[in-house]
Amino acid sequence: MSLWEQLCTPTFQTMSIWEIIMLVCFAASWPAAIIKTWRAKNPAGKSILFAVLIIIGYIAGALQKVLNKPDAVFWLYVFNGLLVSTDLVLVLWYRFRNRMAEKKQKADA
């Protein structure tokens, strides 16, 4: 069986139900953070370092799945990583946008 087939063929005998529950809970939480950032358009209090560390953790989890124990849980790591990356991009964008607005405001004053 190829690596791709192993990643796309879930079997509960090889997957950890606790790992799945953890990743599903995280996946349910990240959209709330994304929506909050999107609505507020002010990422004050959001840590870029925290988001980067979380992304690195998801990459490590995905790599562990690919290299040691291929199963469909790999896709939960990918999905969670994309959610955190989306929030990080929004944080960076709104910080940049807000700084440009402040500079413009200072220049106009």
C-alpha positions in Angstrom: 0.0 0.0 0.0 1.4 3.4 -1.0 1.9 6.2 1.5 -0.9 8.1 -0.2 -3.3 5.1 0.2 -2.3 4.8 3.8 -3.0 8.5 4.4 -6.4 8.3 2.7 -7.6 5.0 4.2 -8.6 5.5 7.8 -8.7 2.5 10.1 -9.6 3.0 13.7 -7.3 0.2 14.7 -4.3 2.4 13.8 -5.6 5.8 14.6 -5.6 7.2 18.2 -9.2 8.2 19.1 -7.7 10.6 21.7 -5.6 12.4 19.1 -8.6 12.7 16.8 -10.7 14.2 19.6 -7.9 16.7 20.5 -7.5 17.8 16.9 -11.3 18.1 16.3 -11.7 20.2 19.4 -8.9 22.5 18.3 -10.4 22.6 14.8 -13.7 23.7 16.4 -12.0 26.5 18.3 -9.9 28.1 15.7 -12.8 29.5 13.6 -13.9 31.5 16.6 -10.4 33.1 16.8 -10.5 33.8 13.1 -13.9 35.4 13.2 -12.9 37.5 16.2 -9.9 38.8 14.4 -11.9 39.4 11.2 -14.6 41.3 13.0 -12.4 43.4 15.3 -9.9 44.2 12.6 -7.6 44.9 15.6 -5.2 42.1 16.5 -4.2 43.7 19.8 -3.3 41.0 22.3 -2.7 38.3 19.6 0.8 36.8 19.7 2.6 36.1 16.5 5.1 33.9 18.3 2.3 31.8 19.8 0.7 31.3 16.4 4.0 30.3 14.8 4.8 27.9 17.6 1.3 26.3 17.1 1.9 26.0 13.4 5.3 24.4 14.0 3.6 21.9 16.4 1.0 21.0 13.7 3.8 20.6 11.1 5.6 18.3 13.5 2.5 16.2 14.1 1.8 15.9 10.4 5.4 14.9 9.7 5.2 12.3 12.5 2.1 10.9 10.8 3.8 10.8 7.4 7.1 9.3 8.6 6.1 7.0 11.3 2.5 6.1 11.5 0.6 7.2 8.3 -3.1 7.5 8.8 -6.0 9.9 8.0 -5.3 11.9 11.2 -2.6 13.6 9.0 -5.4 15.6 7.4 -6.6 16.9 10.8 -3.1 18.3 11.4 -3.1 19.9 7.9 -6.6 21.4 8.5 -5.7 22.8 11.9 -2.4 24.2 10.5 -4.4 26.0 7.8 -6.8 27.4 10.3 -4.0 28.8 12.5 -2.2 30.1 9.4 -5.4 31.9 8.3 -5.6 33.6 11.7 -1.9 34.5 11.6 -2.3 36.1 8.1 -5.2 38.2 9.3 -3.2 39.3 12.4 -0.3 40.3 10.2 -2.5 42.0 7.7 -4.5 44.1 10.3 -1.3 45.0 12.2 0.2 46.3 8.9 -3.0 48.1 7.9 -3.4 49.7 11.3 0.2 50.9 11.4 -0.2 52.4 7.9 -3.4 54.2 9.1 -1.5 55.5 12.1 1.3 56.8 10.0 -1.1 58.5 7.6 -2.9 60.0 10.5 0.3 61.4 12.0 1.4 62.7 8.6 -2.0 64.5 8.1 -1.8 66.0 11.6 
